[in-house]
């Protein structure tokens, strides 16, 4: 299995998770839950993409 398959996790997080997180309450860190969830998905996507970049063999330097 290619490490690039990990890139599907954030997509599923955003598209599938929004249906379950579509709530006004509770308020998390002063934001409605859906807005907090979307911000968390963006941060999570950045972390996953950094992991994919670091583990992808095409990005390794040959010296």
C-alpha positions as CSV (number, residue, x, y, z in Angstrom):
1,X,0.0,0.0,0.0
2,X,1.4,3.4,-1.0
3,X,1.9,6.0,1.7
4,X,0.0,8.4,-0.5
5,X,-3.3,6.6,0.5
6,X,-3.0,8.5,3.8
7,X,-4.0,11.6,1.8
8,X,-7.6,10.2,1.6
9,X,-8.0,10.5,5.4
10,X,-8.4,14.3,5.5
11,X,-10.8,14.2,2.6
12,X,-13.0,11.7,4.4
13,X,-12.7,13.8,7.5
14,X,-14.0,16.8,5.8
15,X,-16.7,15.3,3.6
16,X,-18.1,12.6,5.8
17,X,-17.4,14.2,9.2
18,X,-19.3,17.4,8.5
19,X,-22.6,15.5,8.3
20,X,-22.0,14.4,11.9
21,X,-20.5,17.6,13.2
22,X,-23.2,19.9,11.8
23,X,-24.2,21.3,15.2
24,X,-24.4,24.8,16.6
25,X,-23.9,23.7,20.1
26,X,-21.6,23.0,21.9
27,X,-19.4,26.0,21.7
28,X,-15.7,25.0,21.6
29,X,-13.1,27.6,22.2
30,X,-15.7,30.3,21.5
31,X,-16.6,28.8,18.1
32,X,-19.7,26.8,17.1
33,X,-18.8,23.1,16.9
34,X,-19.0,22.9,13.1
35,X,-16.5,25.8,12.7
36,X,-14.2,24.3,15.3
37,X,-14.4,20.9,13.5
38,X,-13.4,22.5,10.2
39,X,-10.5,24.3,11.7
40,X,-9.4,21.1,13.3
41,X,-9.7,19.3,9.9
42,X,-7.4,21.9,8.3
43,X,-4.8,21.5,11.0
44,X,-5.1,17.7,10.8
45,X,-4.7,17.9,7.0
46,X,-1.5,19.8,7.3
47,X,-0.1,17.2,9.7
48,X,-1.1,14.3,7.5
49,X,0.4,16.0,4.4
50,X,3.7,16.6,6.2
51,X,3.8,12.9,7.2
52,X,3.1,11.9,3.6
53,X,5.8,14.2,2.3
54,X,8.3,12.9,4.9
55,X,7.7,9.3,4.1
56,X,7.4,9.5,0.4
57,X,10.4,7.9,-1.3
58,X,10.3,10.3,-4.2
59,X,11.3,13.2,-1.8
60,X,14.5,11.6,-0.6
61,X,17.8,13.1,-1.6
62,X,20.5,11.0,-3.0
63,X,24.0,12.2,-2.2
